[in-house]
Amino acid sequence: MVEAAFRAYRAQDRDAALPLYADDFTFTSPQDDRIDRAAFFERCFPTADRFTEQRMLHVVPVTPELVFVQYEYELTTGGRYRNVEAITVRDGLIREVQVFFGGAV
């Protein structure tokens, strides 16, 4: 589920991504405070073109509903960075994503 969401994001395949997210989905990052599904797909989902590369380094189940993902990416403007996401999956849908920005690699 989590890897499918990342693939859909990188491919900018909104049709593949939409069924993966719950109607009550929330997204939090240092730039977004618990925005809803509609705001996420309007503001955050269309940003994949900022990256020249994005690699998942670790996908770690923490509990039956919580997955930690660490990934590394390179921006089109230069610079390589790492982030961590805490993703809650329940009843086969992504319910919440919390992004923690990392520093330059």
N, C-alpha and C positions, 0 to 999 in steps of 0.2 A: 504494500500500500504506500509506504513512505517513498520507496525508490520509484514507484510509478508516478507519484506526484512530482518528484524532482525531474524525471524524464519529460513529463508533460510541460513543465515549466521551461526547461531548456529548449524544447521543440516549439514552445509557444502554442501548444495544442490545447486550447481552452475547452474544446469539446471533450477531450480525454480527461482533463483535470476536473471539470465541474462535478461529475458524479462521485469523485473521491472525497469531497468536502461536505460536511454536515450543514444543514440549513442554519444552525445556530453557531457555526464556526467563528472563532475569534483569533486575531493575529496581533501579536505584540512584538515590538522591536524598540531599539532606542529612538526610532523615528515615528513609531505608531503605537498608540495606547489602546489595546483591545478593540481594534477596528473589526467590523463585521465582515461577513463573506463578500457582500457586494463591494464594499470599499477595498477589500484585499484584491479582488479581481480587477477593479478599476485602477488602483494605484500601484500595487506591488507586483502582480503577476506579469504585466507587460514590460518588465525591466530586464529581461534576459539578454537583450542586445547590448547591455553594458559590459558583458563578459566575453572574453575571447576563449575562456576555458573555465570549467567548474568540475572539480573531481571530489567525489565522496571519499573521505578517508576512513571514517568509522561510522557504522550503523549499529548501535548497541541497544538492545531491549533492556530496559531497567526494571519495568514491571509489566504485567500483561497488557497495560494500556499506555505505557510511556516508553518512547524511543528517543535516545539521544543520537544526533547526527552531527559529525564534524566534517566540514568540507573546506576545500581550498579553491580559490578562484583568482583569475587574473582579469583585471579591468582593461577595456580597450584603451583607456588613457594611460595605462601602465600601472605597475604595482601588483603585488600578489598578497592575498590576505586569507585569513581563516576565520570562520564563524562556527558557532555551535547552535543547534536548534533542539529544543525540547518539544517533542510532538506527541500529542495525546490522540490515540486512536481507540475508538469505542464503537462497538456494534458495526464494525467494518467501514467506518467513516473517520476522516480526520476531523477532530473536534476543536483542537487548539494547537497553535504554533507560537512558541516563544523563542525569539532570535536573540542571541548574545553575540555582539560584534567582537571580533578578535582584532589583533593588530596585524601589522605588516609581517610577512614571512621573509 
